[in-house]
Amino acid sequence: MPDDSTTLSSQQWISKDQASLSPSYTRDFPLVISHALGMHLYSPEGKQYLDFGAGLAVCSTGHRHPKVQAAIEAQLNKVWHVSSSDYYEPTQILLAETLKRLAPWLGEDAKVYFGNSGAEATEAALKLARFHTKRPAVVSFERGFHGRTFGAMSLTASKPHYQAGFAPLVPQVFHAPYPYPFRDTLSGVDAETSTHQCLAYIEETLFRQIAPPETIAAFVVEAIQGEGGYIVPPDSFLLGVQAIARKHGILVVCDEVQSGVGRTGKFWACQHVEGFEPDVLLSAKGLASGLPLSAVIARGGVMDWQAGSHASTFGGNPLACASALATIALVEESLAENARTIGETVLKPALEALQQQFSQHIGEVRGRGLMLAIELVENGTTPSPKKQEAVLQGLFEGGIVAVGCGCNSVRFCPPLVVEAVHCETLINALKSILLTL
Ligand SMILES: Cc1ncc(COP(=O)(O)O)c(C=O)c1O
């Protein structure tokens, strides 16, 4: 369908963009998207791209899923905006109830706060943790990513340029180590020992020498690190963080902004770890299939702040909430299961077969469900950002969009509607690129 976005060429749009938009956007590819549908993106010239990035793990139900679109259109005919500081609105209430049902361990008296982005969810959780515990400090983890606003950026420890030039950051934020099973094993430290060392750092170094536990409001931790490299920690790490937290009255905030909403095959990635029951969950990205929405879901009694303590004009927008309700229905009906089966039985085994064939280039295949990554290396071990770039560019030239993570990994986080045939296209393209490295 012709529209304004097809009247200029991609190159013309890029020139106009460069003249008017902030240069802080990274823009890895010269891709102008005029429209999108299902698993595909289209340029103004009509070139089709297979989307293995989903707008950075956002378009969970694929682009413009008909059921999600219908829900948004139905809401368009009701109300577009309600200030949740002032009035009540049904889609918000229904969504809060649904999110509570999806996190039953938080209790029937759990409470939900809505924002517009992952960073806003992180900020809200930071404020909440300080307010609830009356403690000033928080602990996050090396390689973690939680957003780009001041609090979220201060918790983030994945790349120096996220913070360069913006100091002073929020004080009383401490970073603890997070296991990296592939690299730890290469350096001769098995998963159990590495977990032990990470947890020992918290109790023996951080608590004894830097910040006593009674000053710590929360641990903010990703169940699977996203931006940091799609790193799945041993279960014992998350359970160990929780045990330390429980011992000292510290909240566990689990950042599921990237890993939640069915992406890993369960609704929340933390549900893969039996017994891990964080006090606060952060959700965003895939929650509303591409409309801006985030949620903080807190155990009963934790959200004890007062009227006026925190709010946002747009948070919990009715169109976004309607989209989220339709998204969650699809994820529960079939898409989490699709993420699990396609991830476990199609994509991961195919990536592992590539790793066998190209073990000099692919050091590790890791992840859960449709949160999968390959780590590019020299000689099987040394990190290779150059190969990461070559793979991303090669895929793009072949009409496939994927996203980098860590300093040398490529992540595959397609819409959860992805089919085996799409994975086959990806694997064939990867194979051709790996043959040229
Ligand atoms: C785990 C995690 N937390 C928070 C964020 C920040 O989300 P947003 O970009 O919507 O602010 C991201 C974004 O990539 C993320 O992956």
The ligand as an SDF file (V2000), in Angstrom:
LIG
                    3D

 16 16  0  0  0  0  0  0  0  0999 V2000
   17.0360   -5.7910   30.5280 C   0  0  0  0  0  0  0  0  0  0  0  0
   16.6890   -4.3970   30.0950 C   0  0  0  0  0  0  0  0  0  0  0  0
   16.2690   -3.5000   31.0060 N   0  0  0  0  0  0  0  0  0  0  0  0
   15.9430   -2.2390   30.6720 C   0  0  0  0  0  0  0  0  0  0  0  0
   16.0250   -1.8210   29.3650 C   0  0  0  0  0  0  0  0  0  0  0  0
   15.6790   -0.4060   29.0120 C   0  0  0  0  0  0  0  0  0  0  0  0
   14.4810   -0.3780   28.2730 O   0  0  0  0  0  0  0  0  0  0  0  0
   14.0840    0.9040   27.4290 P   0  0  0  0  0  0  0  0  0  0  0  0
   15.0210    1.0070   26.2910 O   0  0  0  0  0  0  0  0  0  0  0  0
   12.6630    0.6330   27.0240 O   0  0  0  0  0  0  0  0  0  0  0  0
   14.1820    2.0790   28.3390 O   0  0  0  0  0  0  0  0  0  0  0  0
   16.4630   -2.7020   28.3760 C   0  0  0  0  0  0  0  0  0  0  0  0
   16.5970   -2.2680   26.9730 C   0  0  0  0  0  0  0  0  0  0  0  0
   17.2550   -2.8590   26.1640 O   0  0  0  0  0  0  0  0  0  0  0  0
   16.7950   -4.0310   28.7490 C   0  0  0  0  0  0  0  0  0  0  0  0
   17.2210   -4.9250   27.8490 O   0  0  0  0  0  0  0  0  0  0  0  0
  1  2  1  0
  2  3  1  0
  2 15  2  0
  3  4  2  0
  4  5  1  0
  5  6  1  0
  5 12  2  0
  6  7  1  0
  7  8  1  0
  8  9  2  0
  8 10  1  0
  8 11  1  0
 12 13  1  0
 12 15  1  0
 13 14  2  0
 15 16  1  0
M  END
$$$$
